[in-house]
Amino acid sequence: MYNKEQFELLAPGGDLESIKAAIAAGADAIYCGLDRFNARNRAANITLDVLDSVLELAHQHDCKIFLTLNIIVLESEIPAIVRLLQQLLDTRIDGVIVQDLGLAYILKHHFPALDMHVSTQMNTHNEGQIALLGKLGASRVNLSRELNIEEITQLAAFGHQHNVLMEVFVHGSYCIGFSGLCYISSARNGASGNRGRCSQPCREQYQQTEMGKDYPLNMKDNSAFGDLEALAKAGVYSLKVEGRIKKSHYVHTVVNSWRKQIDRLCDNVTLSDDTEALYTVFNRDFTNGYLQGDIHRDMYIDNPRDFAPTHFSQKANAKTPLEIKSIKQALYDKKTEIIESVEEATSQMHIEAKSKRSLKGAIEVDGFSMPSKCDDQFSNQPPILSVLLSDRQQLSLINQFSDVEFMYQLPDVLAEFVDESIECLQSNASLIPLFPAVLIGAHFEAARQILETIQPRKIVTNNLGVAELAKTLKLKWIAGPQLNLSNSFAFKCIDEELHGTGAYVSSELNEKQIKRLYRPEGFELYYTLYQPLTLLTSRQCLFIQSVGCKKQRMNRGCMKRCSKHASILNLKDNPYIIDKKAGSFNSLYSDKNVLNLEVLGDLKETFTHFTIDLRTIKTQTQVSVSDEGLIALFSEVISGQSNPDTVREVVINTTNQQYKKGVA
């Protein structure tokens, strides 16, 4: 038997009407954002002046309110966000949701009274991440949407042992890429998904692919409506509905359906399989493929618009224009009826501006101060060149450059290559392993095995779970570029809380945004000068909709052995490269590599290390020298012995748009 206290039905509140609708439908909690600092910039959101009134209304109905602060925070925004946290102490807010490590540090050290939840933007999927985030003060984490029931069960059990609750998305949009690791919108126009400004390029039309698809990156919506009991057995606490840019009638319909389903489970009544209400409001059809561990081709849909008319036309076997028109009219009437009923249900709910609050003024927090410049052993030393390799054949370069730091990209499915990876690192003692951003289940355990066996002198990791392992083993570790670090407090968090010795600055930032940053004393600061630009990483197969694949569904062999390359052309701008190596996830890349030599003139003294990424990703960038020649040229440019133009002459057709635009 289950009881209602075991679950939280967490609803989206993109505006005041949706908040009211969620309350009326029986939500246990609502997550909503202000007009700043949240990952749904396109939602109407709420203002600070009405927050007290929102809290009062929600609490009258035994509903909690969580404030979303789930973006990467720029240095210039720190004073305003600290003032916001000061204001929140005077409210009855039930919790804040964060993505940024710097903000997590500030909350732990200066605002411990505020309950901290971790956003899905932090892409949490292994035990190490949960342990680390729990130590930072998180009471719950929202798990990656790509996980299956078995994986969720393992993490929920671990979380309970460490007083961290699990939150899982049960309904709403699926992103094609892992959250927090998608940079398409940012690379295109500075509209970063990590800043809540995603322009949804995955939903856009592309030149028709070989498979005859116009929307090759468009996924169906997530629906776990029939999986509630499995989630309950797995130990999930919070059941989260996505949809902060959806209308109030959508929120009410979905929350009401889930409220009734949860009540059935707790009352030991047979669960409903009636999804007609869910199909009535906006949807792209539904799938539970990730949750079931069944990653297959039917998780895609070649239409990003509302599937509701098609669903009801198919159900009624309507084929003629007149029949279809009749179905659409009936659907319109039904939605109108829902809208009217929601308006009636919320008509007595009043929210008004009760408090005049401001994010301007002095910061009055004991012990808080903005970081400042330090003088240490790195201050007068020239920066070091680091080189990322991904091919065993490239390892001969190590012995040719004694003053260069070499890193090696480890595979995503690390458990399939653990012995090979250990042998490679043992044979090249100076080689620094770089751990990928996503390490699920056995692959995280393989990372543990590698670290315990090799005890490397230094590692770079894009995964906080590996950082937790390194901290426990007292290994020197560097925070990788996909951890999206964008402020000095994030560096303080890495340095003081997580015992890291350095970090990459996010490649999304421009000169002005980087110039404001300060590193802790003795802290190594990295920046990537040259790289194939990863736009997203997906647990799905990106070739199904583009060039095709014979398999109906992905399996273990796909990840271990498949190696394939293709391109798709977005009708609004550029081609994108789909590339998969044996042992890796499917990834999308920019058609041009990034080459940023301007940073050497603008900010050379800011960094202790500059990286060039020589992974073998085929793009339209042309390089007329060997890897050995390229390393030699970059060494000369960084040391000041050569002009940056010597690199530009041999590396043709590149981009530097992100550095010029930064993020808004």
C-alpha positions as CSV (number, residue, x, y, z in Angstrom):
1,M,0.0,0.0,0.0
2,Y,1.1,3.5,-0.8
3,N,0.1,6.8,0.9
4,K,-0.2,10.3,-0.4
5,E,2.7,11.5,1.8
6,Q,5.1,9.4,-0.2
7,F,4.6,11.5,-3.3
8,E,4.7,15.1,-4.3
9,L,2.9,16.1,-7.5
10,L,5.0,19.0,-8.8
11,A,3.3,21.3,-11.3
12,P,4.6,24.1,-13.6
13,G,3.7,27.7,-12.9
14,G,4.7,29.7,-15.9
15,D,2.3,32.6,-15.0
16,L,-0.2,33.5,-12.3
17,E,-3.1,31.8,-14.1
18,S,-1.2,28.6,-14.4
19,I,-0.3,28.7,-10.7
20,K,-3.9,29.1,-9.8
21,A,-4.8,26.3,-12.2
22,A,-2.3,23.9,-10.6
23,I,-3.6,24.7,-7.2
24,A,-7.2,24.1,-8.3
25,A,-6.2,20.8,-9.9
26,G,-4.6,19.5,-6.7
27,A,-0.9,20.0,-7.1
28,D,1.2,19.4,-4.0
29,A,3.9,21.9,-5.1
30,I,4.5,24.3,-7.9
31,Y,7.8,25.5,-9.4
32,C,7.8,29.0,-10.9
33,G,10.3,31.6,-11.9
34,L,10.8,35.3,-11.5
35,D,11.4,37.5,-14.5
36,R,15.1,36.9,-14.0
37,F,17.4,34.0,-13.2
38,N,15.3,31.1,-14.4
39,A,15.5,28.5,-17.2
40,R,12.2,29.4,-18.9
41,N,12.8,33.0,-20.0
42,R,9.9,32.7,-22.5
43,A,7.4,32.0,-19.8
44,A,5.5,35.0,-18.4
45,N,6.8,34.2,-14.9
46,I,5.9,36.2,-11.8
47,T,7.3,39.4,-10.2
48,L,8.9,39.7,-6.8
49,D,6.1,42.0,-5.7
50,V,3.5,39.3,-6.0
51,L,5.5,36.4,-4.5
52,D,4.1,36.8,-1.0
53,S,0.6,36.7,-2.3
54,V,1.4,33.6,-4.4
55,L,2.8,31.9,-1.3
56,E,-0.2,32.8,0.8
57,L,-2.6,31.4,-1.7
58,A,-0.6,28.2,-2.3
59,H,-0.1,27.6,1.4
60,Q,-3.9,28.0,2.1
61,H,-4.3,25.0,-0.2
62,D,-1.4,23.0,1.3
63,C,0.6,23.6,-1.8
64,K,4.3,24.4,-1.7
65,I,6.1,27.0,-4.0
66,F,9.6,26.4,-5.3
67,L,11.4,29.2,-7.0
68,T,13.5,28.4,-10.1
69,L,17.0,29.9,-10.1
70,N,18.1,27.2,-12.5
71,I,20.6,29.0,-14.8
72,I,24.3,29.5,-15.0
73,V,24.9,32.8,-13.2
74,L,27.2,35.5,-14.6
75,E,29.7,37.4,-12.3
76,S,27.9,40.7,-12.9
77,E,24.6,39.1,-11.6
78,I,26.0,37.9,-8.3
79,P,25.1,41.1,-6.3
80,A,21.5,41.0,-7.6
81,I,21.0,37.3,-6.9
82,V,22.4,37.7,-3.3
83,R,20.0,40.5,-2.7
84,L,17.2,38.2,-4.0
85,L,18.2,35.5,-1.6
86,Q,18.1,38.1,1.2
87,Q,14.6,39.0,0.2
88,L,13.6,35.3,0.1
89,L,14.6,34.9,3.7
90,D,11.7,37.3,4.6
91,T,9.2,35.1,2.7
92,R,7.8,31.6,3.3
93,I,9.3,30.2,0.1
94,D,9.5,26.4,0.3
95,G,12.7,25.9,-1.7
96,V,14.9,27.2,-4.5
97,I,16.0,25.2,-7.6
98,V,19.5,25.7,-8.9
99,Q,21.9,24.7,-11.7
100,D,24.9,26.8,-10.9
101,L,27.7,25.5,-8.6
102,G,28.5,29.1,-7.6
103,L,24.9,29.7,-6.5
104,A,24.9,26.3,-4.6
105,Y,28.1,27.5,-2.8
106,I,26.4,30.8,-1.8
107,L,23.3,29.1,-0.6
108,K,25.3,26.6,1.6
109,H,27.6,29.2,3.1
110,H,25.3,32.3,3.4
111,F,21.7,31.1,3.1
112,P,21.5,27.6,4.7
113,A,17.9,28.3,5.8
114,L,16.8,28.1,2.1
115,D,16.0,24.6,1.0
116,M,18.0,23.8,-2.1
117,H,16.9,21.5,-5.0
118,V,19.0,20.6,-8.0
119,S,17.6,21.3,-11.5
120,T,17.6,18.8,-14.3
121,Q,20.0,21.2,-15.9
122,M,22.7,19.6,-13.8
123,N,22.1,16.3,-15.6
124,T,22.2,14.1,-12.5
125,H,22.4,10.4,-13.3
126,N,24.9,8.6,-11.0
127,E,25.6,8.0,-7.3
128,G,28.7,10.2,-7.2
129,Q,26.8,13.2,-8.3
130,I,24.1,12.6,-5.7
131,A,26.6,12.2,-2.9
132,L,28.4,15.4,-3.9
133,L,25.3,17.4,-4.3
134,G,24.0,16.2,-1.0
135,K,27.2,17.4,0.7
136,L,26.6,20.8,-1.0
137,G,23.3,21.0,0.8
138,A,20.8,19.7,-1.8
139,S,17.8,18.0,-0.3
140,R,16.6,16.6,-3.7
141,V,17.8,16.2,-7.3
142,N,15.8,16.2,-10.5
143,L,17.2,13.2,-12.4
144,S,18.1,13.1,-16.1
145,R,15.1,12.5,-18.3
146,E,16.9,9.7,-20.1
147,L,17.1,7.2,-17.2
148,N,15.1,4.0,-17.0
149,I,13.2,2.5,-14.1
150,E,16.1,0.2,-13.1
151,E,18.6,3.1,-13.0
152,I,16.1,5.4,-11.2
153,T,15.5,2.6,-8.6
154,Q,19.3,2.3,-7.8
155,L,19.7,6.1,-7.5
156,A,16.6,6.5,-5.3
157,A,17.8,3.9,-2.9
158,F,21.2,5.6,-2.8
159,G,19.6,9.0,-2.3
160,H,17.5,7.8,0.6
161,Q,20.7,6.5,2.3
162,H,22.1,10.0,1.9
163,N,19.0,12.1,2.7
164,V,18.5,13.2,-0.9
165,L,15.1,12.8,-2.5
166,M,14.6,11.9,-6.2
167,E,12.5,14.0,-8.5
168,V,11.5,12.6,-12.0
169,F,9.8,14.3,-14.9
170,V,6.6,12.3,-15.6
171,H,4.9,14.4,-18.3
172,G,5.8,17.0,-20.9
173,S,8.4,17.8,-23.6
174,Y,11.5,15.6,-24.2
175,C,14.7,17.3,-25.2
176,I,16.7,15.4,-27.8
177,G,19.9,16.1,-25.8
178,F,21.0,15.7,-22.2
179,S,19.9,18.8,-20.2
180,G,22.7,21.3,-19.5
181,L,24.8,19.9,-22.4
182,C,22.9,21.5,-25.3
183,Y,24.6,24.5,-26.9
184,I,22.9,24.7,-30.3
185,S,20.9,27.9,-29.5
186,S,23.9,29.5,-27.7
187,A,26.2,28.8,-30.7
188,R,23.7,30.2,-33.1
189,N,22.8,33.5,-31.5
190,G,23.9,33.6,-27.8
191,A,20.4,32.4,-26.7
192,S,21.8,29.8,-24.2
193,G,19.6,27.0,-22.9
194,N,21.8,27.2,-19.8
195,R,20.4,30.8,-19.4
196,G,16.8,29.9,-20.1
197,R,16.7,31.3,-23.6
198,C,16.7,28.2,-25.8
199,S,15.2,29.0,-29.2
200,Q,14.3,25.3,-29.7
201,P,16.3,24.6,-32.8
202,C,15.6,20.9,-32.3
203,R,11.9,21.6,-33.1
204,E,12.7,23.5,-36.4
205,Q,12.5,22.3,-39.9
206,Y,15.5,20.9,-41.7
207,Q,16.2,20.1,-45.3
208,Q,14.4,16.8,-45.9
209,T,16.8,14.0,-44.9
210,E,17.5,10.8,-46.7
211,M,14.8,9.2,-44.6
212,G,12.3,11.7,-45.8
213,K,12.1,13.5,-42.5
214,D,11.7,17.3,-42.1
215,Y,12.1,17.4,-38.3
216,P,14.9,14.9,-37.6
217,L,15.6,16.1,-34.0
218,N,12.0,16.3,-32.8
219,M,11.0,13.9,-30.1
220,K,7.5,12.9,-28.9
221,D,6.5,14.0,-25.4
222,N,7.2,12.1,-22.3
223,S,4.3,10.4,-20.5
224,A,4.7,8.1,-17.6
225,F,1.0,8.0,-16.9
226,G,1.0,4.2,-17.0
227,D,4.2,3.8,-15.1
228,L,3.1,5.4,-11.8
229,E,3.3,2.1,-9.8
230,A,6.8,1.4,-11.2
231,L,7.9,4.8,-10.1
232,A,6.4,4.3,-6.7
233,K,8.3,1.0,-6.3
234,A,11.4,2.7,-7.5
235,G,11.3,5.1,-4.6
236,V,10.7,8.3,-6.5
237,Y,9.3,11.1,-4.3
238,S,8.5,14.0,-6.6
239,L,6.5,13.5,-9.8
240,K,7.2,16.5,-12.0
241,V,5.1,17.9,-14.8
242,E,7.0,19.9,-17.4
243,G,5.3,22.9,-19.0
244,R,6.1,26.4,-17.8
245,I,5.5,27.9,-21.2
246,K,2.1,26.1,-21.5
247,K,-1.3,27.7,-20.9
248,S,-3.3,27.3,-17.7
249,H,-5.8,24.9,-19.2
250,Y,-2.9,22.6,-20.1
251,V,-1.5,22.7,-16.6
252,H,-4.9,22.0,-15.0
253,T,-5.7,19.1,-17.3
254,V,-2.4,17.3,-16.8
255,V,-2.2,17.9,-13.1
256,N,-5.8,16.9,-12.6
257,S,-5.2,13.6,-14.5
258,W,-2.1,12.9,-12.4
259,R,-3.8,13.8,-9.2
260,K,-6.5,11.2,-9.8
261,Q,-4.0,8.6,-10.8
262,I,-2.0,9.1,-7.6
263,D,-5.1,8.9,-5.6
264,R,-6.1,5.7,-7.3
265,L,-2.7,4.1,-6.4
266,C,-3.0,5.2,-2.8
267,D,-6.6,4.0,-2.5
268,N,-5.6,0.7,-4.0
269,V,-7.8,1.2,-7.0
270,T,-6.9,-0.1,-10.5
271,L,-4.9,2.6,-12.3
272,S,-6.4,4.3,-15.2
273,D,-5.2,3.8,-18.8
274,D,-7.5,6.5,-20.1
275,T,-5.2,9.2,-21.7
276,E,-7.9,11.0,-23.6
277,A,-7.7,14.1,-21.4
278,L,-3.9,14.2,-21.8
279,Y,-4.3,14.0,-25.6
280,T,-6.9,16.8,-25.6
281,V,-4.3,19.5,-24.6
282,F,-1.1,20.2,-26.4
283,N,1.1,17.2,-27.1
284,R,3.4,15.8,-29.7
285,D,2.1,12.3,-29.1
286,F,3.5,10.3,-26.2
287,T,6.3,7.9,-25.4
288,N,7.8,6.3,-22.3
289,G,10.7,4.8,-24.2
290,Y,13.5,6.2,-21.9
291,L,11.6,5.1,-18.7
292,Q,11.1,1.6,-20.1
293,G,14.8,1.4,-21.2
294,D,13.5,0.9,-24.8
295,I,15.2,3.6,-26.9
296,H,13.6,3.1,-30.4
297,R,12.7,4.9,-33.6
298,D,9.0,5.5,-32.6
299,M,10.1,8.0,-29.9
300,Y,10.5,10.5,-32.8
301,I,7.7,12.3,-34.5
302,D,8.1,14.3,-37.7
303,N,5.9,17.2,-36.6
304,P,6.6,19.6,-33.7
305,R,3.0,21.0,-33.6
306,D,0.0,19.9,-31.6
307,F,-0.7,16.2,-32.3
308,A,-4.2,16.4,-30.7
309,P,-6.2,16.8,-33.9
310,T,-4.3,13.9,-35.5
311,H,-4.9,11.7,-32.5
312,F,-8.6,12.1,-32.4
313,S,-8.9,12.0,-36.2
314,Q,-7.1,8.6,-36.2
315,K,-9.2,7.3,-33.4
316,A,-12.4,8.2,-35.2
317,N,-11.0,6.9,-38.5
318,A,-11.8,10.3,-40.0
319,K,-10.4,10.6,-43.5
320,T,-12.3,13.1,-45.5
321,P,-11.8,16.8,-45.1
322,L,-15.3,17.2,-43.8
323,E,-14.8,14.5,-41.2
324,I,-11.4,15.9,-40.1
325,K,-12.9,19.4,-39.8
326,S,-15.7,18.0,-37.6
327,I,-13.1,16.4,-35.3
328,K,-11.1,19.6,-35.1
329,Q,-14.3,21.6,-34.2
330,A,-15.2,19.1,-31.5
331,L,-11.6,19.4,-30.1
332,Y,-11.8,23.2,-30.2
333,D,-15.1,23.0,-28.3
334,K,-13.7,20.7,-25.7
335,K,-10.7,22.9,-25.1
336,T,-13.0,25.9,-24.8
337,E,-15.0,24.0,-22.2
338,I,-11.8,23.2,-20.3
339,I,-10.7,26.9,-20.4
340,E,-14.1,28.0,-19.1
341,S,-14.1,25.4,-16.3
342,V,-10.6,26.4,-15.2
343,E,-11.6,30.0,-15.1
344,E,-14.5,29.2,-13.0
345,A,-12.4,27.0,-10.6
346,T,-9.9,29.8,-10.1
347,S,-12.3,32.7,-10.1
348,Q,-12.1,33.2,-6.4
349,M,-8.3,32.9,-6.2
350,H,-6.8,36.4,-6.0
351,I,-3.1,37.3,-6.3
352,E,-2.0,40.9,-5.9
353,A,1.2,42.9,-5.3
354,K,1.7,42.9,-1.6
355,S,5.3,43.8,-1.1
356,K,7.6,46.2,-2.8
357,R,10.9,44.5,-3.1
358,S,14.0,45.5,-4.9
359,L,17.2,43.8,-6.0
360,K,19.1,47.1,-5.7
361,G,21.0,48.3,-2.7
362,A,23.7,47.1,-0.3
363,I,24.4,43.5,0.4
364,E,24.1,42.9,4.1
365,V,25.2,39.3,4.6
366,D,27.7,38.4,7.2
367,G,30.9,37.1,5.8
368,F,29.9,37.6,2.1
369,S,32.3,39.4,-0.2
370,M,33.0,39.4,-3.9
371,P,36.2,37.6,-5.0
372,S,39.2,39.7,-6.0
373,K,42.4,39.1,-7.9
374,C,45.1,36.9,-6.3
375,D,48.9,36.8,-6.7
376,D,50.3,33.3,-6.6
377,Q,52.8,31.0,-8.3
378,F,50.8,31.3,-11.6
379,S,50.8,35.1,-11.7
380,N,54.1,35.5,-13.5
381,Q,54.3,32.2,-15.3
382,P,53.5,31.8,-19.0
383,P,50.4,29.7,-19.7
384,I,50.8,26.0,-20.5
385,L,49.5,24.4,-23.7
386,S,47.2,21.3,-23.1
387,V,46.2,19.1,-26.0
388,L,43.2,16.7,-26.0
389,L,43.5,13.5,-28.0
390,S,40.9,10.8,-28.7
391,D,42.7,8.3,-30.9
392,R,45.3,5.8,-29.7
393,Q,47.4,6.5,-32.9
394,Q,47.8,10.1,-31.7
395,L,49.6,9.0,-28.5
396,S,53.0,9.1,-30.2
397,L,52.8,12.9,-30.0
398,I,53.3,12.8,-26.2
399,N,57.1,12.1,-26.5
400,Q,57.6,14.9,-29.0
401,F,56.5,17.8,-26.8
402,S,58.0,17.8,-23.3
403,D,56.4,21.1,-22.4
404,V,52.9,20.2,-23.5
405,E,50.2,18.7,-21.2
406,F,48.3,15.8,-23.0
407,M,44.8,14.7,-22.2
408,Y,42.9,11.7,-23.5
409,Q,39.2,11.5,-24.0
410,L,37.7,8.4,-22.4
411,P,34.6,6.7,-23.9
412,D,31.1,7.3,-22.7
413,V,30.4,3.6,-22.3
414,L,33.4,3.2,-20.1
415,A,32.5,-0.2,-18.8
416,E,33.0,-1.7,-22.3
417,F,36.5,-0.3,-22.5
418,V,37.7,-0.3,-18.9
419,D,40.7,-2.7,-19.4
420,E,41.7,-1.0,-22.6
421,S,41.6,2.4,-20.9
422,I,43.6,1.2,-17.9
423,E,46.2,-0.3,-20.2
424,C,46.4,3.0,-22.2
425,L,46.9,5.1,-19.1
426,Q,49.4,2.7,-17.5
427,S,51.5,2.8,-20.7
428,N,51.4,6.6,-20.8
429,A,52.0,7.7,-17.3
430,S,51.9,11.4,-18.1
431,L,48.6,11.2,-19.9
432,I,45.7,13.0,-18.2
433,P,42.3,11.1,-18.5
434,L,39.3,13.3,-19.4
435,F,36.1,11.8,-18.2
436,P,32.9,12.4,-20.2
437,A,29.8,14.3,-19.0
438,V,27.5,11.3,-18.9
439,L,28.5,8.1,-17.0
440,I,25.4,6.1,-16.1
441,G,25.4,3.0,-13.9
442,A,28.2,0.5,-14.8
443,H,30.1,3.2,-16.7
444,F,30.3,5.3,-13.5
445,E,31.6,2.2,-11.6
446,A,34.1,1.7,-14.4
447,A,35.4,5.3,-13.7
448,R,35.8,4.3,-10.1
449,Q,37.8,1.2,-11.1
450,I,40.1,3.2,-13.4
451,L,40.8,5.9,-10.7
452,E,41.4,3.3,-8.0
453,T,43.7,1.3,-10.3
454,I,45.7,4.0,-12.0
455,Q,45.7,6.8,-9.3
456,P,46.5,9.3,-12.0
457,R,48.5,12.4,-11.2
458,K,45.7,14.6,-12.5
459,I,42.3,14.2,-14.2
460,V,39.8,16.4,-16.0
461,T,36.2,15.5,-15.6
462,N,32.9,16.8,-17.1
463,N,31.0,14.7,-14.5
464,L,30.6,15.7,-10.9
465,G,30.3,12.1,-9.9
466,V,33.9,11.5,-11.0
467,A,34.8,14.6,-9.1
468,E,33.4,13.1,-6.0
469,L,35.5,9.9,-6.6
470,A,38.6,12.0,-7.2
471,K,38.0,14.0,-4.0
472,T,37.6,10.8,-2.0
473,L,40.8,9.3,-3.4
474,K,42.6,12.7,-2.9
475,L,43.4,13.0,-6.6
476,K,44.1,16.2,-8.3
477,W,41.2,17.1,-10.6
478,I,40.1,19.8,-13.0
479,A,36.5,20.7,-13.7
480,G,35.8,20.2,-17.4
481,P,34.2,22.6,-19.9
482,Q,30.8,20.9,-19.8
483,L,30.3,21.7,-16.2
484,N,29.4,25.2,-17.4
485,L,31.3,27.3,-14.9
486,S,30.6,31.0,-15.4
487,N,31.4,32.9,-12.1
488,S,34.1,33.1,-9.5
489,F,31.9,31.5,-6.8
490,A,31.7,28.4,-9.0
491,F,35.5,28.3,-8.8
492,K,35.4,28.8,-5.0
493,C,33.0,25.9,-4.8
494,I,35.3,23.7,-6.8
495,D,38.3,24.8,-4.8
496,E,36.9,24.8,-1.2
497,E,34.0,22.4,-1.2
498,L,35.0,19.9,-3.8
499,H,38.8,20.0,-3.4
500,G,39.4,20.5,-7.1
501,T,42.6,22.2,-8.3
502,G,41.3,23.9,-11.4
503,A,38.5,24.5,-13.9
504,Y,37.6,25.3,-17.5
505,V,35.8,28.5,-18.1
506,S,32.6,28.0,-20.0
507,S,33.0,28.5,-23.8
508,E,29.7,30.3,-23.9
509,L,31.1,33.5,-22.3
510,N,32.5,36.5,-24.2
511,E,35.5,38.7,-23.3
512,K,33.6,41.1,-21.0
513,Q,32.0,38.2,-19.1
514,I,35.3,36.4,-18.7
515,K,37.2,39.5,-17.7
516,R,35.1,39.8,-14.5
517,L,36.2,36.4,-13.2
518,Y,38.7,35.8,-10.5
519,R,40.3,32.4,-9.6
520,P,41.2,31.3,-6.1
521,E,44.9,31.3,-5.1
522,G,46.8,28.3,-6.6
523,F,43.8,27.5,-8.8
524,E,44.5,26.5,-12.4
525,L,42.2,28.1,-15.0
526,Y,41.7,26.6,-18.4
527,Y,40.3,27.9,-21.7
528,T,39.8,26.0,-25.0
529,L,41.3,27.9,-28.0
530,Y,40.5,25.3,-30.7
531,Q,37.8,22.6,-30.8
532,P,35.1,20.8,-32.8
533,L,32.1,22.4,-31.1
534,T,29.8,19.9,-29.5
535,L,26.2,21.2,-29.7
536,L,24.4,18.4,-28.0
537,T,24.8,14.8,-26.7
538,S,21.9,12.4,-26.9
539,R,21.0,8.9,-25.6
540,Q,18.9,8.5,-28.7
541,C,20.2,7.5,-32.1
542,L,20.4,10.6,-34.3
543,F,20.9,8.6,-37.5
544,I,17.4,7.0,-37.4
545,Q,15.7,10.2,-38.8
546,S,18.7,11.4,-40.9
547,V,20.5,8.6,-42.9
548,G,18.5,5.8,-41.4
549,C,19.4,2.7,-39.4
550,K,18.4,-0.9,-39.9
551,K,17.8,-1.5,-36.2
552,Q,14.3,-0.8,-34.7
553,R,15.8,0.1,-31.3
554,M,19.1,0.8,-29.7
555,N,21.0,-1.9,-27.8
556,R,24.3,-2.4,-26.1
557,G,26.1,-3.1,-29.4
558,C,25.0,0.3,-30.8
559,M,26.9,2.2,-28.2
560,K,30.0,-0.1,-28.2
561,R,30.5,-0.6,-31.9
562,C,28.6,1.9,-34.0
563,S,30.7,4.5,-35.8
564,K,28.9,6.7,-38.2
565,H,28.8,10.3,-39.6
566,A,26.2,12.4,-41.3
567,S,24.9,16.0,-41.6
568,I,21.6,17.8,-41.5
569,L,20.8,21.3,-42.8
570,N,18.7,23.6,-40.7
571,L,16.6,25.8,-43.0
572,K,17.3,28.9,-40.8
573,D,21.0,28.8,-40.8
574,N,23.8,26.1,-41.0
575,P,24.4,22.4,-41.5
576,Y,25.1,20.4,-38.3
577,I,27.3,17.4,-38.1
578,I,26.1,14.2,-36.6
579,D,29.0,12.1,-35.4
580,K,29.2,8.9,-33.4
581,K,32.4,7.0,-32.5
582,A,32.5,3.5,-31.2
583,G,32.0,3.7,-27.4
584,S,30.3,7.1,-27.5
585,F,26.8,8.6,-27.4
586,N,25.4,10.3,-30.6
587,S,26.5,13.9,-30.7
588,L,25.7,16.9,-32.8
589,Y,28.5,19.3,-33.8
590,S,28.8,22.7,-35.5
591,D,29.8,22.4,-39.1
592,K,32.9,24.6,-38.3
593,N,35.4,24.2,-35.6
594,V,35.9,27.0,-33.1
595,L,39.2,28.9,-33.3
596,N,39.5,31.7,-30.7
597,L,42.9,33.4,-30.9
598,E,41.5,36.7,-29.9
599,V,41.4,35.6,-26.3
600,L,45.2,35.5,-26.3
601,G,45.3,39.2,-26.9
602,D,42.3,40.0,-24.7
603,L,42.8,37.8,-21.7
604,K,46.1,35.9,-21.8
605,E,47.0,36.7,-18.2
606,T,43.6,35.3,-17.0
607,F,44.4,31.7,-17.8
608,T,47.1,29.3,-16.6
609,H,46.3,26.8,-19.4
610,F,45.1,26.9,-23.0
611,T,43.7,23.8,-24.7
612,I,43.5,22.7,-28.3
613,D,41.1,19.8,-29.0
614,L,42.4,17.4,-31.6
615,R,39.6,14.8,-31.4
616,T,39.0,13.4,-34.8
617,I,35.5,14.9,-35.7
618,K,35.0,15.5,-39.4
619,T,33.8,19.1,-40.0
620,Q,34.1,21.6,-42.8
621,T,37.2,23.1,-41.1
622,Q,40.3,22.4,-43.1
623,V,43.8,21.9,-41.5
624,S,46.8,21.9,-43.8
625,V,49.4,20.7,-41.3
626,S,49.7,17.5,-39.2
627,D,48.7,17.3,-35.6
628,E,52.4,17.6,-34.7
629,G,52.7,20.8,-36.8
630,L,49.5,22.3,-35.3
631,I,50.7,21.7,-31.8
632,A,54.1,23.3,-32.6
633,L,52.3,26.4,-34.1
634,F,50.0,26.8,-31.1
635,S,53.0,26.5,-28.7
636,E,54.8,29.3,-30.5
637,V,51.7,31.5,-30.6
638,I,51.0,31.0,-26.9
639,S,54.6,31.7,-25.9
640,G,54.7,34.8,-28.0
641,Q,57.3,33.5,-30.5
642,S,54.8,33.6,-33.4
643,N,51.9,35.7,-34.6
644,P,48.4,34.2,-34.4
645,D,48.1,34.6,-38.1
646,T,50.4,31.6,-38.6
647,V,47.6,29.4,-37.2
648,R,44.9,31.1,-39.2
649,E,46.9,30.4,-42.4
650,V,46.7,26.7,-41.8
651,V,43.3,26.3,-40.1
652,I,40.7,27.4,-42.5
653,N,36.9,27.8,-42.2
654,T,36.4,28.3,-38.5
655,T,34.0,30.2,-36.2
656,N,34.3,32.3,-33.1
657,Q,30.7,33.4,-32.7
658,Q,30.1,32.4,-29.1
659,Y,33.1,34.4,-27.8
660,K,32.0,37.5,-29.7
661,K,28.4,37.3,-28.5
662,G,28.6,35.6,-25.1
663,V,25.3,34.9,-23.4
664,A,22.4,37.2,-22.6
